[in-house]
Amino acid sequence: MARFKSFVLILALAAPASFASQRLLYLEAQAVAGYSFHDNEVVWYSMDQMDAMQKPSIGFDFLHRLSGESGDWGLLAIQARLAYDSTYKYNIEPQLYNAYLKLKPSFGDVWLGHNKPAFGLASNLDNHGTLLQPLSMYGFGYDRDWGAGYYRDLDWGNAALSATLGSGMPFIAKGNYLLSGRLAKGDLNRDNYTAGLSASYGRTLETMGYHLDWMFDEPRRMAMLGTDGTLYSNRWENRIELLVNITDHGEMLPSYMDTVFTIFYRSTVNAMDENRLKLELQYIYQHQSNEDHHFLSTGFSYQIIPDLTTRLYLIESSIVAQLYWYHNL
């Protein structure tokens, strides 16, 4: 439970909120089960037991809007779960996702805490409860990281910057850091498209979920450059991302610079009233060390009622089913 102490400071900063503050509290619960054709066994997770992905869990999503006489000036967000994980004591893994304070000065939004770094498609995707995951969950950057960031909407798009630890879900400081930025043209709600250019540089740690890789437990220099695009056409959504990642393994592998080229593509067809049915296909191609790797996932998501969604996906070599409940109190 020590990781939850990391956002006590954030809670303290939010204390002066006025009586005009607005609160939203969502409860969530999910059942996840699958079968791995590679290992020939039943699994209780979506992609990897050690990662902070979909597992049987219960949790909450708390949003506290901070307001004054002149309007909104900030937002406190906390999102956490207790998940089933057979590798943890008592089979329970505490998971902390969002834990940040966002301030809204005139020059843009500034956040402090645990949030999404400013890189690629993942920075704008709400993948907290979904089975399909962006490249940040395939080892390219981090889905969440500890630090600070800046975001501003512009007439022609938006700009975002972040300075984070480069440790991902856990708070680990060993001289590691990650600087990221993304510049995007277009707005999905207004233009039905967006195109972005992202870059990251730093000395980062190799983590999976809350686990630090024992082989690479010291920071390594890395750089990433990526471009991404999203296009909405009636009921059809298309997302694509191209990424180059360069990592210096340092003393572990002297003079070894690992370069990975990756293409990500996701196609989503929305059907039925209020887009209750989603048919999806996701393909990831990687070229590394003169080897090609292919990852294919496909399946559907169906919203039974507004609070309850069921999903069934073939994710690489596993078939995974999920029942996800998300309720506003």
Secondary structure as the mmCIF struct_conf table of DSSP 4:
data_model
#
loop_
_struct_conf.conf_type_id
_struct_conf.id
_struct_conf.beg_label_comp_id
_struct_conf.beg_label_asym_id
_struct_conf.beg_label_seq_id
_struct_conf.end_label_comp_id
_struct_conf.end_label_asym_id
_struct_conf.end_label_seq_id
HELX_RH_3T_P HELX_RH_3T_P1 ALA A 2 PHE A 7
HELX_RH_AL_P HELX_RH_AL_P1 VAL A 8 LEU A 13
TURN_TY1_P TURN_TY1_P1 ALA A 14 PRO A 16
TURN_TY1_P TURN_TY1_P2 PHE A 19 ALA A 20
STRN STRN1 GLN A 22 SER A 36
TURN_TY1_P TURN_TY1_P3 PHE A 37 ASN A 40
STRN STRN2 GLU A 41 VAL A 43
BEND BEND1 TRP A 44 MET A 47
TURN_TY1_P TURN_TY1_P4 GLN A 49 MET A 50
BEND BEND2 ASP A 51 GLN A 54
BEND BEND3 PRO A 56 PRO A 56
STRN STRN3 SER A 57 GLY A 68
TURN_TY1_P TURN_TY1_P5 GLU A 69 SER A 70
STRN STRN4 GLY A 71 TYR A 84
TURN_TY1_P TURN_TY1_P6 SER A 86 THR A 87
BEND BEND4 TYR A 88 TYR A 88
HELX_RH_3T_P HELX_RH_3T_P2 LYS A 89 ASN A 91
STRN STRN5 ILE A 92 LEU A 103
TURN_TY1_P TURN_TY1_P7 SER A 106 PHE A 107
STRN STRN6 ASP A 109 ASN A 115
BEND BEND5 ALA A 118 ALA A 118
TURN_TY1_P TURN_TY1_P8 GLY A 120 GLY A 120
HELX_RH_3T_P HELX_RH_3T_P3 LEU A 121 SER A 123
TURN_TY1_P TURN_TY1_P9 ASN A 124 ASN A 124
BEND BEND6 HIS A 128 GLY A 129
BEND BEND7 LEU A 131 LEU A 132
HELX_RH_3T_P HELX_RH_3T_P4 LEU A 135 TYR A 138
TURN_TY1_P TURN_TY1_P10 GLY A 139 GLY A 139
BEND BEND8 PHE A 140 GLY A 141
BEND BEND9 ASP A 143 ARG A 144
STRN STRN7 ASP A 145 LEU A 154
TURN_TY1_P TURN_TY1_P11 ASP A 155 TRP A 156
STRN STRN8 GLY A 157 THR A 164
BEND BEND10 GLY A 166 GLY A 166
BEND BEND11 MET A 169 PRO A 170
BEND BEND12 LYS A 174 GLY A 175
STRN STRN9 TYR A 177 LYS A 185
HELX_RH_AL_P HELX_RH_AL_P2 LEU A 188 ASP A 191
BEND BEND13 ASN A 192 ASN A 192
STRN STRN10 TYR A 193 THR A 204
STRN STRN11 THR A 207 MET A 208
TURN_TY1_P TURN_TY1_P12 GLY A 209 TYR A 210
STRN STRN12 HIS A 211 LEU A 212
HELX_LH_PP_P HELX_LH_PP_P1 ASP A 213 ASP A 213
BEND BEND14 TRP A 214 TRP A 214
TURN_TY1_P TURN_TY1_P13 MET A 215 PHE A 216
BEND BEND15 GLU A 218 GLU A 218
STRN STRN13 ARG A 220 SER A 233
TURN_TY1_P TURN_TY1_P14 ASN A 234 ARG A 235
STRN STRN14 TRP A 236 ASP A 248
TURN_TY1_P TURN_TY1_P15 GLY A 250 MET A 252
BEND BEND16 LEU A 253 LEU A 253
TURN_TY1_P TURN_TY1_P16 PRO A 254 SER A 255
STRN STRN15 MET A 257 ALA A 271
BEND BEND17 MET A 272 MET A 272
HELX_RH_3T_P HELX_RH_3T_P5 ASP A 273 ASN A 275
STRN STRN16 LEU A 277 GLN A 288
TURN_TY1_P TURN_TY1_P17 SER A 289 ASN A 290
STRN STRN17 GLU A 291 ILE A 305
TURN_TY1_P TURN_TY1_P18 PRO A 306 ASP A 307
STRN STRN18 LEU A 308 ILE A 315
TURN_TY1_P TURN_TY1_P19 GLU A 316 SER A 317
STRN STRN19 SER A 318 ASN A 328
#
